Amino acid sequence: MKPDWDTLMDQFKDSETALVADVDCTAEGKALCDMAGVKGYPTLKYGDPSDLQDYDGGRDLKTLISFAETSLKPMCSVDNIDLCDDDKKAQIESYQQLDSDALDAAIEEAEEKLKESEKTFKDEVAKLQGRYQDLMKEKEDKDFEVKSSGLGLMKSVKGFKSISAGNDEL
């Protein structure tokens, strides 16, 4: 993917509205990556620098170029409020009315909801994994029981009878 990404960066290097870059999250870019929620590599993010979104599309050059051409453009934000619809403008304006402590509290509350959602997801996946393991054990036990009850011998007898009767098909 790195060669395609380098090509994409080169194609957008002179863009006045789109930035395509890479960040080394293991070195000088670690703080930026932590702030953006990067957990694995490579991670692709796009959007407002203070609210980057995960990119989950294709990673071949053609798909990346198509996404960049259609999606990497100025977006509704505090800096580009003229690009916002009335609902987003009102939302931004309501947040601007909050003092710093209230805004911090609102952010913390929203982030806590995300953490709860992630925890619920992980807990439920763990339950599914446990159920999967139980089902796999049940299946293996049943398979062993059926095979131990004589399935192999039955097939052997059938094959023998078939050959004895002059039928070469098993």
Backbone as JSON Lines, residues from 0, in Angstrom:
{"i":0,"aa":"M","n":[0.81,-1.19,0.0],"ca":[0.0,0.0,0.0],"c":[0.86,1.26,0.0]}
{"i":1,"aa":"K","n":[2.02,1.2,0.57],"ca":[2.89,2.38,0.68],"c":[3.19,3.02,-0.68]}
{"i":2,"aa":"P","n":[3.52,2.24,-1.71],"ca":[3.77,2.89,-3.01],"c":[2.54,3.64,-3.54]}
{"i":3,"aa":"D","n":[1.34,3.05,-3.37],"ca":[0.12,3.73,-3.82],"c":[-0.12,5.0,-3.0]}
{"i":4,"aa":"W","n":[0.15,4.93,-1.7],"ca":[-0.04,6.1,-0.86],"c":[0.94,7.21,-1.26]}
{"i":5,"aa":"D","n":[2.17,6.84,-1.54],"ca":[3.15,7.83,-1.98],"c":[2.71,8.49,-3.29]}
{"i":6,"aa":"T","n":[2.15,7.71,-4.19],"ca":[1.63,8.26,-5.45],"c":[0.49,9.22,-5.18]}
{"i":7,"aa":"L","n":[-0.41,8.85,-4.28],"ca":[-1.53,9.71,-3.92],"c":[-1.03,11.02,-3.31]}
{"i":8,"aa":"M","n":[-0.06,10.94,-2.41],"ca":[0.49,12.15,-1.81],"c":[1.08,13.06,-2.88]}
{"i":9,"aa":"D","n":[1.77,12.45,-3.83],"ca":[2.38,13.22,-4.91],"c":[1.31,13.91,-5.76]}
{"i":10,"aa":"Q","n":[0.22,13.21,-6.05],"ca":[-0.84,13.79,-6.88],"c":[-1.54,14.96,-6.19]}
{"i":11,"aa":"F","n":[-1.57,14.97,-4.87],"ca":[-2.28,16.03,-4.14],"c":[-1.35,17.02,-3.46]}
{"i":12,"aa":"K","n":[-0.06,16.95,-3.77],"ca":[0.91,17.81,-3.06],"c":[0.67,19.3,-3.28]}
{"i":13,"aa":"D","n":[0.08,19.69,-4.41],"ca":[-0.15,21.1,-4.69],"c":[-1.6,21.53,-4.46]}
{"i":14,"aa":"S","n":[-2.41,20.65,-3.87],"ca":[-3.81,20.96,-3.65],"c":[-3.95,22.06,-2.59]}
{"i":15,"aa":"E","n":[-4.84,23.0,-2.86],"ca":[-5.1,24.07,-1.9],"c":[-6.16,23.67,-0.88]}
{"i":16,"aa":"T","n":[-6.88,22.58,-1.15],"ca":[-7.98,22.19,-0.26],"c":[-7.83,20.81,0.35]}
{"i":17,"aa":"A","n":[-6.91,20.01,-0.13],"ca":[-6.77,18.63,0.36],"c":[-5.34,18.37,0.78]}
{"i":18,"aa":"L","n":[-5.2,17.73,1.92],"ca":[-3.88,17.33,2.4],"c":[-3.85,15.81,2.47]}
{"i":19,"aa":"V","n":[-2.91,15.23,1.76],"ca":[-2.67,13.79,1.85],"c":[-1.25,13.65,2.39]}
{"i":20,"aa":"A","n":[-1.13,13.03,3.56],"ca":[0.17,12.94,4.22],"c":[0.26,11.63,4.96]}
{"i":21,"aa":"D","n":[1.46,11.33,5.43],"ca":[1.6,10.2,6.32],"c":[2.3,10.66,7.59]}
{"i":22,"aa":"V","n":[2.03,9.94,8.66],"ca":[2.57,10.28,9.97],"c":[3.18,9.02,10.56]}
{"i":23,"aa":"D","n":[4.39,9.16,11.09],"ca":[5.03,8.03,11.77],"c":[4.56,8.04,13.22]}
{"i":24,"aa":"C","n":[3.66,7.14,13.54],"ca":[3.06,7.09,14.88],"c":[4.0,6.5,15.93]}
{"i":25,"aa":"T","n":[5.14,6.0,15.5],"ca":[6.08,5.42,16.45],"c":[7.16,6.41,16.84]}
{"i":26,"aa":"A","n":[7.16,7.58,16.22],"ca":[8.21,8.55,16.49],"c":[7.59,9.92,16.79]}
{"i":27,"aa":"E","n":[7.97,10.92,16.03],"ca":[7.52,12.3,16.28],"c":[6.01,12.46,16.2]}
{"i":28,"aa":"G","n":[5.32,11.62,15.45],"ca":[3.88,11.76,15.28],"c":[3.05,11.04,16.33]}
{"i":29,"aa":"K","n":[3.68,10.45,17.35],"ca":[2.96,9.66,18.34],"c":[1.84,10.45,19.02]}
{"i":30,"aa":"A","n":[2.09,11.68,19.42],"ca":[1.07,12.48,20.1],"c":[-0.12,12.73,19.19]}
{"i":31,"aa":"L","n":[0.14,13.02,17.93],"ca":[-0.94,13.25,16.96],"c":[-1.76,11.97,16.78]}
{"i":32,"aa":"C","n":[-1.09,10.86,16.66],"ca":[-1.77,9.57,16.49],"c":[-2.61,9.22,17.71]}
{"i":33,"aa":"D","n":[-2.08,9.49,18.9],"ca":[-2.84,9.23,20.12],"c":[-4.1,10.09,20.15]}
{"i":34,"aa":"M","n":[-3.96,11.36,19.79],"ca":[-5.09,12.28,19.78],"c":[-6.15,11.84,18.77]}
{"i":35,"aa":"A","n":[-5.71,11.29,17.63],"ca":[-6.62,10.88,16.57],"c":[-7.18,9.48,16.78]}
{"i":36,"aa":"G","n":[-6.73,8.8,17.83],"ca":[-7.26,7.47,18.12],"c":[-6.7,6.36,17.24]}
{"i":37,"aa":"V","n":[-5.5,6.54,16.74],"ca":[-4.88,5.5,15.91],"c":[-4.45,4.36,16.81]}
{"i":38,"aa":"K","n":[-4.92,3.14,16.48],"ca":[-4.62,1.97,17.3],"c":[-3.83,0.92,16.54]}
{"i":39,"aa":"G","n":[-3.86,0.97,15.23],"ca":[-3.15,-0.03,14.42],"c":[-2.59,0.63,13.17]}
{"i":40,"aa":"Y","n":[-1.74,-0.08,12.5],"ca":[-1.06,0.49,11.33],"c":[-1.21,-0.42,10.12]}
{"i":41,"aa":"P","n":[-1.44,0.07,8.94],"ca":[-1.7,1.49,8.67],"c":[-3.16,1.85,8.97]}
{"i":42,"aa":"T","n":[-3.36,3.04,9.48],"ca":[-4.69,3.58,9.72],"c":[-4.85,4.8,8.83]}
{"i":43,"aa":"L","n":[-5.96,4.87,8.12],"ca":[-6.23,6.02,7.26],"c":[-7.34,6.84,7.89]}
{"i":44,"aa":"K","n":[-7.1,8.14,8.0],"ca":[-8.07,9.07,8.58],"c":[-8.28,10.21,7.59]}
{"i":45,"aa":"Y","n":[-9.45,10.84,7.7],"ca":[-9.75,11.99,6.85],"c":[-10.7,12.92,7.58]}
{"i":46,"aa":"G","n":[-10.82,14.14,7.08],"ca":[-11.79,15.07,7.62],"c":[-11.16,16.22,8.36]}
{"i":47,"aa":"D","n":[-11.96,16.85,9.19],"ca":[-11.52,17.98,9.99],"c":[-10.37,17.52,10.9]}
{"i":48,"aa":"P","n":[-9.25,18.22,10.91],"ca":[-8.11,17.78,11.71],"c":[-8.42,17.58,13.19]}
{"i":49,"aa":"S","n":[-9.41,18.29,13.72],"ca":[-9.73,18.11,15.13],"c":[-10.79,17.03,15.35]}
{"i":50,"aa":"D","n":[-11.27,16.43,14.26],"ca":[-12.29,15.38,14.36],"c":[-12.11,14.4,13.21]}
{"i":51,"aa":"L","n":[-10.95,13.79,13.14],"ca":[-10.66,12.87,12.04],"c":[-11.53,11.63,12.1]}
{"i":52,"aa":"Q","n":[-11.94,11.18,10.93],"ca":[-12.8,10.0,10.79],"c":[-11.99,8.84,10.21]}
{"i":53,"aa":"D","n":[-12.41,7.62,10.53],"ca":[-11.75,6.44,9.98],"c":[-12.16,6.23,8.53]}
{"i":54,"aa":"Y","n":[-11.19,5.98,7.69],"ca":[-11.44,5.6,6.3],"c":[-11.49,4.09,6.25]}
{"i":55,"aa":"D","n":[-12.55,3.54,5.66],"ca":[-12.65,2.08,5.6],"c":[-12.9,1.57,4.19]}
{"i":56,"aa":"G","n":[-12.54,2.36,3.21],"ca":[-12.72,1.95,1.81],"c":[-11.54,1.14,1.31]}
{"i":57,"aa":"G","n":[-11.54,0.91,0.02],"ca":[-10.48,0.14,-0.62],"c":[-9.14,0.83,-0.49]}
{"i":58,"aa":"R","n":[-8.09,0.07,-0.61],"ca":[-6.75,0.63,-0.42],"c":[-5.87,0.55,-1.66]}
{"i":59,"aa":"D","n":[-6.51,0.27,-2.79],"ca":[-5.75,0.29,-4.03],"c":[-5.73,1.73,-4.55]}
{"i":60,"aa":"L","n":[-4.78,2.05,-5.41],"ca":[-4.58,3.42,-5.87],"c":[-5.83,4.0,-6.52]}
{"i":61,"aa":"K","n":[-6.49,3.24,-7.36],"ca":[-7.67,3.75,-8.06],"c":[-8.75,4.18,-7.06]}
{"i":62,"aa":"T","n":[-9.02,3.35,-6.06],"ca":[-10.04,3.66,-5.05],"c":[-9.62,4.84,-4.19]}
{"i":63,"aa":"L","n":[-8.35,4.89,-3.81],"ca":[-7.86,6.0,-3.0],"c":[-7.98,7.33,-3.76]}
{"i":64,"aa":"I","n":[-7.63,7.33,-5.03],"ca":[-7.73,8.55,-5.84],"c":[-9.18,8.98,-5.95]}
{"i":65,"aa":"S","n":[-10.07,8.04,-6.22],"ca":[-11.48,8.36,-6.34],"c":[-12.01,8.96,-5.04]}
{"i":66,"aa":"F","n":[-11.67,8.35,-3.91],"ca":[-12.11,8.88,-2.62],"c":[-11.55,10.28,-2.4]}
{"i":67,"aa":"A","n":[-10.27,10.46,-2.65],"ca":[-9.64,11.76,-2.41],"c":[-10.27,12.84,-3.29]}
{"i":68,"aa":"E","n":[-10.54,12.53,-4.54],"ca":[-11.12,13.52,-5.45],"c":[-12.53,13.92,-5.04]}
{"i":69,"aa":"T","n":[-13.29,13.0,-4.47],"ca":[-14.68,13.31,-4.13],"c":[-14.87,13.72,-2.68]}
{"i":70,"aa":"S","n":[-13.97,13.33,-1.79],"ca":[-14.21,13.53,-0.37],"c":[-13.24,14.48,0.33]}
{"i":71,"aa":"L","n":[-12.06,14.66,-0.2],"ca":[-11.1,15.54,0.46],"c":[-11.31,16.97,-0.03]}
{"i":72,"aa":"K","n":[-12.22,17.61,0.64],"ca":[-12.58,18.99,0.31],"c":[-12.98,19.67,1.6]}
{"i":73,"aa":"P","n":[-13.05,20.98,1.59],"ca":[-13.49,21.66,2.81],"c":[-14.84,21.12,3.26]}
{"i":74,"aa":"M","n":[-14.97,20.96,4.56],"ca":[-16.18,20.38,5.14],"c":[-16.76,21.33,6.17]}
{"i":75,"aa":"C","n":[-17.98,21.08,6.53],"ca":[-18.63,21.84,7.59],"c":[-17.78,21.73,8.85]}
{"i":76,"aa":"S","n":[-17.42,22.87,9.4],"ca":[-16.65,22.92,10.64],"c":[-16.72,24.34,11.18]}
{"i":77,"aa":"V","n":[-16.11,24.56,12.32],"ca":[-16.07,25.9,12.89],"c":[-15.38,26.85,11.92]}
{"i":78,"aa":"D","n":[-14.32,26.37,11.28],"ca":[-13.58,27.21,10.32],"c":[-14.33,27.42,9.01]}
{"i":79,"aa":"N","n":[-15.23,26.52,8.68],"ca":[-15.97,26.6,7.41],"c":[-17.47,26.54,7.67]}
{"i":80,"aa":"I","n":[-17.96,27.39,8.55],"ca":[-19.37,27.34,8.95],"c":[-20.3,27.62,7.78]}
{"i":81,"aa":"D","n":[-19.81,28.33,6.77],"ca":[-20.63,28.61,5.59],"c":[-20.96,27.34,4.81]}
{"i":82,"aa":"L","n":[-20.23,26.26,5.06],"ca":[-20.49,24.98,4.38],"c":[-21.48,24.1,5.14]}
{"i":83,"aa":"C","n":[-21.93,24.58,6.29],"ca":[-22.81,23.79,7.15],"c":[-24.28,24.05,6.82]}
{"i":84,"aa":"D","n":[-25.1,23.02,7.01],"ca":[-26.54,23.23,6.9],"c":[-27.02,23.91,8.19]}
{"i":85,"aa":"D","n":[-28.26,24.31,8.22],"ca":[-28.78,25.08,9.35],"c":[-28.67,24.31,10.66]}
{"i":86,"aa":"D","n":[-28.93,23.01,10.64],"ca":[-28.85,22.21,11.87],"c":[-27.42,22.19,12.43]}
{"i":87,"aa":"K","n":[-26.44,21.99,11.55],"ca":[-25.04,21.95,12.01],"c":[-24.59,23.33,12.48]}
{"i":88,"aa":"K","n":[-25.03,24.39,11.79],"ca":[-24.69,25.74,12.24],"c":[-25.23,25.98,13.64]}
{"i":89,"aa":"A","n":[-26.47,25.58,13.88],"ca":[-27.07,25.77,15.2],"c":[-26.32,24.95,16.25]}
{"i":90,"aa":"Q","n":[-25.92,23.75,15.88],"ca":[-25.19,22.9,16.81],"c":[-23.84,23.54,17.17]}
{"i":91,"aa":"I","n":[-23.13,24.03,16.16],"ca":[-21.84,24.69,16.39],"c":[-22.04,25.91,17.27]}
{"i":92,"aa":"E","n":[-23.04,26.7,16.96],"ca":[-23.29,27.92,17.74],"c":[-23.64,27.59,19.19]}
{"i":93,"aa":"S","n":[-24.39,26.51,19.42],"ca":[-24.72,26.14,20.8],"c":[-23.46,25.71,21.56]}
{"i":94,"aa":"Y","n":[-22.56,25.01,20.89],"ca":[-21.32,24.6,21.53],"c":[-20.42,25.81,21.8]}
{"i":95,"aa":"Q","n":[-20.46,26.79,20.93],"ca":[-19.65,27.99,21.12],"c":[-20.12,28.8,22.33]}
{"i":96,"aa":"Q","n":[-21.38,28.65,22.71],"ca":[-21.94,29.36,23.85],"c":[-21.46,28.76,25.18]}
{"i":97,"aa":"L","n":[-21.0,27.51,25.15],"ca":[-20.55,26.84,26.38],"c":[-19.2,27.37,26.81]}
{"i":98,"aa":"D","n":[-19.01,27.47,28.14],"ca":[-17.67,27.82,28.61],"c":[-16.77,26.59,28.48]}
{"i":99,"aa":"S","n":[-15.5,26.76,28.69],"ca":[-14.54,25.68,28.48],"c":[-14.83,24.46,29.35]}
{"i":100,"aa":"D","n":[-15.19,24.68,30.61],"ca":[-15.48,23.56,31.5],"c":[-16.71,22.77,31.04]}
{"i":101,"aa":"A","n":[-17.75,23.48,30.63],"ca":[-18.97,22.81,30.16],"c":[-18.7,22.05,28.87]}
{"i":102,"aa":"L","n":[-17.89,22.62,28.0],"ca":[-17.55,21.93,26.75],"c":[-16.72,20.68,27.05]}
{"i":103,"aa":"D","n":[-15.77,20.81,27.98],"ca":[-14.98,19.64,28.38],"c":[-15.88,18.55,28.95]}
{"i":104,"aa":"A","n":[-16.85,18.95,29.76],"ca":[-17.77,17.97,30.36],"c":[-18.62,17.29,29.29]}
{"i":105,"aa":"A","n":[-19.09,18.05,28.31],"ca":[-19.9,17.48,27.23],"c":[-19.06,16.51,26.39]}
{"i":106,"aa":"I","n":[-17.82,16.89,26.12],"ca":[-16.92,16.01,25.36],"c":[-16.67,14.73,26.15]}
{"i":107,"aa":"E","n":[-16.39,14.88,27.45],"ca":[-16.12,13.71,28.3],"c":[-17.34,12.78,28.34]}
{"i":108,"aa":"E","n":[-18.53,13.36,28.44],"ca":[-19.75,12.55,28.47],"c":[-19.94,11.78,27.16]}
{"i":109,"aa":"A","n":[-19.71,12.44,26.04],"ca":[-19.85,11.78,24.75],"c":[-18.8,10.69,24.58]}
{"i":110,"aa":"E","n":[-17.57,10.99,24.98],"ca":[-16.51,9.98,24.87],"c":[-16.78,8.79,25.78]}
{"i":111,"aa":"E","n":[-17.39,9.04,26.94],"ca":[-17.75,7.95,27.85],"c":[-18.8,7.04,27.2]}
{"i":112,"aa":"K","n":[-19.73,7.64,26.46],"ca":[-20.74,6.84,25.74],"c":[-20.06,5.95,24.69]}
{"i":113,"aa":"L","n":[-19.05,6.5,24.02],"ca":[-18.3,5.7,23.05],"c":[-17.59,4.54,23.74]}
{"i":114,"aa":"K","n":[-16.98,4.83,24.89],"ca":[-16.28,3.78,25.64],"c":[-17.26,2.69,26.09]}
{"i":115,"aa":"E","n":[-18.44,3.11,26.55],"ca":[-19.46,2.14,26.97],"c":[-19.9,1.27,25.8]}
{"i":116,"aa":"S","n":[-20.07,1.91,24.64],"ca":[-20.47,1.17,23.45],"c":[-19.39,0.15,23.08]}
{"i":117,"aa":"E","n":[-18.15,0.56,23.14],"ca":[-17.03,-0.34,22.81],"c":[-16.97,-1.49,23.82]}
{"i":118,"aa":"K","n":[-17.17,-1.18,25.1],"ca":[-17.14,-2.23,26.13],"c":[-18.27,-3.22,25.91]}
{"i":119,"aa":"T","n":[-19.47,-2.72,25.64],"ca":[-20.61,-3.61,25.39],"c":[-20.31,-4.51,24.2]}
{"i":120,"aa":"F","n":[-19.78,-3.92,23.15],"ca":[-19.43,-4.7,21.96],"c":[-18.44,-5.8,22.3]}
{"i":121,"aa":"K","n":[-17.36,-5.44,22.99],"ca":[-16.34,-6.43,23.33],"c":[-16.89,-7.52,24.25]}
{"i":122,"aa":"D","n":[-17.71,-7.11,25.23],"ca":[-18.31,-8.1,26.14],"c":[-19.2,-9.08,25.38]}
{"i":123,"aa":"E","n":[-20.0,-8.57,24.47],"ca":[-20.91,-9.43,23.71],"c":[-20.14,-10.33,22.75]}
{"i":124,"aa":"V","n":[-19.07,-9.82,22.16],"ca":[-18.24,-10.66,21.29],"c":[-17.59,-11.77,22.11]}
{"i":125,"aa":"A","n":[-17.16,-11.44,23.33],"ca":[-16.58,-12.47,24.19],"c":[-17.61,-13.55,24.51]}
{"i":126,"aa":"K","n":[-18.86,-13.14,24.75],"ca":[-19.92,-14.13,24.99],"c":[-20.12,-15.0,23.75]}
{"i":127,"aa":"L","n":[-20.13,-14.36,22.58],"ca":[-20.28,-15.13,21.35],"c":[-19.13,-16.1,21.16]}
{"i":128,"aa":"Q","n":[-17.93,-15.65,21.48],"ca":[-16.76,-16.52,21.34],"c":[-16.89,-17.71,22.28]}
{"i":129,"aa":"G","n":[-17.33,-17.45,23.5],"ca":[-17.54,-18.55,24.45],"c":[-18.6,-19.51,23.95]}
{"i":130,"aa":"R","n":[-19.7,-18.99,23.42],"ca":[-20.77,-19.85,22.88],"c":[-20.25,-20.65,21.69]}
{"i":131,"aa":"Y","n":[-19.46,-19.99,20.83],"ca":[-18.87,-20.67,19.68],"c":[-18.01,-21.85,20.15]}
{"i":132,"aa":"Q","n":[-17.2,-21.62,21.17],"ca":[-16.34,-22.69,21.67],"c":[-17.17,-23.83,22.25]}
{"i":133,"aa":"D","n":[-18.25,-23.48,22.96],"ca":[-19.15,-24.53,23.49],"c":[-19.76,-25.34,22.36]}
{"i":134,"aa":"L","n":[-20.24,-24.66,21.32],"ca":[-20.85,-25.35,20.18],"c":[-19.83,-26.22,19.46]}
{"i":135,"aa":"M","n":[-18.62,-25.72,19.32],"ca":[-17.57,-26.49,18.65],"c":[-17.27,-27.76,19.46]}
{"i":136,"aa":"K","n":[-17.21,-27.65,20.77],"ca":[-16.96,-28.82,21.63],"c":[-18.11,-29.82,21.5]}
{"i":137,"aa":"E","n":[-19.36,-29.32,21.52],"ca":[-20.53,-30.19,21.35],"c":[-20.46,-30.93,20.02]}
{"i":138,"aa":"K","n":[-20.11,-30.21,18.97],"ca":[-20.01,-30.82,17.64],"c":[-18.92,-31.89,17.61]}
{"i":139,"aa":"E","n":[-17.76,-31.55,18.15],"ca":[-16.66,-32.52,18.16],"c":[-17.04,-33.76,18.96]}
{"i":140,"aa":"D","n":[-17.7,-33.57,20.1],"ca":[-18.13,-34.71,20.91],"c":[-19.14,-35.57,20.15]}
{"i":141,"aa":"K","n":[-20.1,-34.93,19.5],"ca":[-21.12,-35.66,18.73],"c":[-20.48,-36.41,17.57]}
{"i":142,"aa":"D","n":[-19.56,-35.74,16.87],"ca":[-18.85,-36.38,15.75],"c":[-18.1,-37.62,16.25]}
{"i":143,"aa":"F","n":[-17.41,-37.47,17.38],"ca":[-16.67,-38.6,17.94],"c":[-17.62,-39.74,18.3]}
{"i":144,"aa":"E","n":[-18.77,-39.36,18.91],"ca":[-19.76,-40.37,19.31],"c":[-20.29,-41.13,18.1]}
{"i":145,"aa":"V","n":[-20.65,-40.42,17.05],"ca":[-21.19,-41.05,15.85],"c":[-20.14,-41.94,15.19]}
{"i":146,"aa":"K","n":[-18.93,-41.42,15.07],"ca":[-17.88,-42.2,14.42],"c":[-17.51,-43.41,15.27]}
{"i":147,"aa":"S","n":[-17.52,-43.26,16.58],"ca":[-17.19,-44.37,17.48],"c":[-18.28,-45.43,17.51]}
{"i":148,"aa":"S","n":[-19.5,-45.05,17.16],"ca":[-20.62,-46.01,17.22],"c":[-20.6,-47.0,16.07]}
{"i":149,"aa":"G","n":[-19.67,-46.83,15.15],"ca":[-19.56,-47.81,14.08],"c":[-19.72,-47.27,12.68]}
{"i":150,"aa":"L","n":[-19.74,-45.99,12.49],"ca":[-19.91,-45.41,11.16],"c":[-18.85,-45.94,10.2]}
{"i":151,"aa":"G","n":[-17.6,-45.95,10.65],"ca":[-16.53,-46.44,9.78],"c":[-16.71,-47.9,9.4]}
{"i":152,"aa":"L","n":[-17.13,-48.7,10.38],"ca":[-17.36,-50.12,10.1],"c":[-18.54,-50.3,9.15]}
{"i":153,"aa":"M","n":[-19.6,-49.51,9.31],"ca":[-20.75,-49.59,8.41],"c":[-20.31,-49.31,6.97]}
{"i":154,"aa":"K","n":[-19.51,-48.28,6.8],"ca":[-19.03,-47.92,5.45],"c":[-18.15,-49.03,4.89]}
{"i":155,"aa":"S","n":[-17.33,-49.61,5.76],"ca":[-16.45,-50.7,5.33],"c":[-17.28,-51.9,4.87]}
{"i":156,"aa":"V","n":[-18.32,-52.25,5.64],"ca":[-19.19,-53.37,5.28],"c":[-19.9,-53.08,3.97]}
{"i":157,"aa":"K","n":[-20.41,-51.86,3.8],"ca":[-21.09,-51.51,2.57],"c":[-20.15,-51.65,1.38]}
{"i":158,"aa":"G","n":[-18.92,-51.16,1.54],"ca":[-17.93,-51.28,0.46],"c":[-17.63,-52.73,0.15]}
{"i":159,"aa":"F","n":[-17.5,-53.54,1.17],"ca":[-17.23,-54.95,0.98],"c":[-18.38,-55.63,0.25]}
{"i":160,"aa":"K","n":[-19.63,-55.33,0.66],"ca":[-20.8,-55.92,0.01],"c":[-20.87,-55.5,-1.44]}
{"i":161,"aa":"S","n":[-20.54,-54.26,-1.7],"ca":[-20.61,-53.74,-3.05],"c":[-19.6,-54.46,-3.95]}
{"i":162,"aa":"I","n":[-18.39,-54.66,-3.42],"ca":[-17.36,-55.36,-4.19],"c":[-17.74,-56.82,-4.36]}
{"i":163,"aa":"S","n":[-18.27,-57.45,-3.31],"ca":[-18.67,-58.86,-3.35],"c":[-19.79,-59.07,-4.37]}
{"i":164,"aa":"A","n":[-20.62,-58.09,-4.54],"ca":[-21.74,-58.21,-5.48],"c":[-21.29,-57.9,-6.9]}
{"i":165,"aa":"G","n":[-20.02,-57.62,-7.09],"ca":[-19.51,-57.33,-8.41],"c":[-19.66,-55.87,-8.82]}
{"i":166,"aa":"N","n":[-19.95,-55.03,-7.91],"ca":[-20.09,-53.62,-8.2],"c":[-18.81,-52.93,-7.75]}
{"i":167,"aa":"D","n":[-18.11,-52.3,-8.67],"ca":[-16.83,-51.67,-8.35],"c":[-17.01,-50.3,-7.7]}
{"i":168,"aa":"E","n":[-18.23,-49.8,-7.67],"ca":[-18.44,-48.47,-7.1],"c":[-18.55,-48.56,-5.6]}
{"i":169,"aa":"L","n":[-17.89,-47.66,-4.94],"ca":[-17.95,-47.64,-3.47],"c":[-18.94,-46.62,-3.02]}
